[in-house]
Amino acid sequence: MVLEIPGATHLHSGKVRDLYEYGDHLLMVASDRISAYDFSLEPGIPDKGEILTRMSLWWFEQLADIVPNHVISTDVPEQVAGRALIVERLDMFPVECVVRGYLTGSGLADYAASGHVCGVPLPRGLVDGSRLPEPIFTPATKAEIGDHDQNITFDHVVDTIGAEDAAALRDLSIQVYRRAEEIARERGILLADTKFEFGRRPDGTIVLADEVLTPDSSRFWPADAWEPGRSQPSFDKQFVRDWLTSPESGWDRDIESAPPRLPDAIVEKTRERYLEAYERLTGRSW
Ligand SMILES: CCOC(=O)Cn1cc(-c2ncnc(N)c2C#N)cn1
């Protein structure tokens, strides 16, 4: 929802976040909206925007020794207190830097069709949820509103931004993923895959931007429920998915109609999952 925020000019809205110009900087606002099956659902999940903003901030702190980030301040307008960040305006690379440690989703589909993901060959016999021998860089181009990102090869990234920057983004993405996956795994959460966005400062420094390592930019799986060979339960969205695909919701996913409003009980259980992910990862109580 585009808010009237003093000093801020709306730039761009995603499914669950909004970006504003804010003086020389940008204001990145996380809403309470939740998205599933490519729909923005109603109602929002209370505190989701704040929980994921705090989670992103915590990850930026954990990663500051290996990559600079775009966060300037949390001193944001009171209408968006706690769920927005003032960030440095960067020259963004037009590449969604996806890293996968496990095979699922569009990666699994590409693998099933070709034995490769984004041109990267994988061993035979992998199934949904298989852990990959090594994390792989599987870039994508930003899709138009409402469309899926398009998986591309590393060579396509080279053609787009040059070999040096393409290698730098790949290496940095994998390094950051490895660090985050280890931290999450120690806390019982499998970071199956994640999407980074990077920008460049005028001095050429590559900076980690956007949100990082939240359940909106990543697949979070509860480690104790991991079982390759079937789809894994989502740490945060499984209650929503199960209800939407149950007879109780009356929703038929195939006719592409908007899903019904979520019942209060599903909203509350989902809020508790976001809180649990935040507290387990950061060790901080809400
Ligand atoms: C509405 C949600 O979509 C986005 O925020 C994607 N996006 C990010 C930028 C960006 N542009 C310059 N500098 C930055 N630091 C950033 C960041 N983050 C533009 N679009």
The ligand as an ORCA input file, in Angstrom:
! r2SCAN-3c Opt
* xyz 0 1
  C       9.932     -2.551     -3.476
  C      10.902     -3.623     -3.223
  O      11.798     -3.745     -4.323
  C      13.052     -3.260     -4.134
  O      13.330     -2.598     -3.180
  C      14.092     -3.589     -5.182
  N      14.932     -2.404     -5.396
  C      15.984     -2.022     -4.638
  C      16.494     -0.856     -5.192
  C      17.639     -0.040     -4.737
  N      18.033      0.951     -5.569
  C      19.079      1.734     -5.225
  N      19.750      1.592     -4.073
  C      19.385      0.625     -3.189
  N      20.062      0.509     -1.995
  C      18.304     -0.243     -3.500
  C      17.943     -1.252     -2.587
  N      17.643     -2.077     -1.826
  C      15.708     -0.592     -6.314
  N      14.742     -1.546     -6.394
*
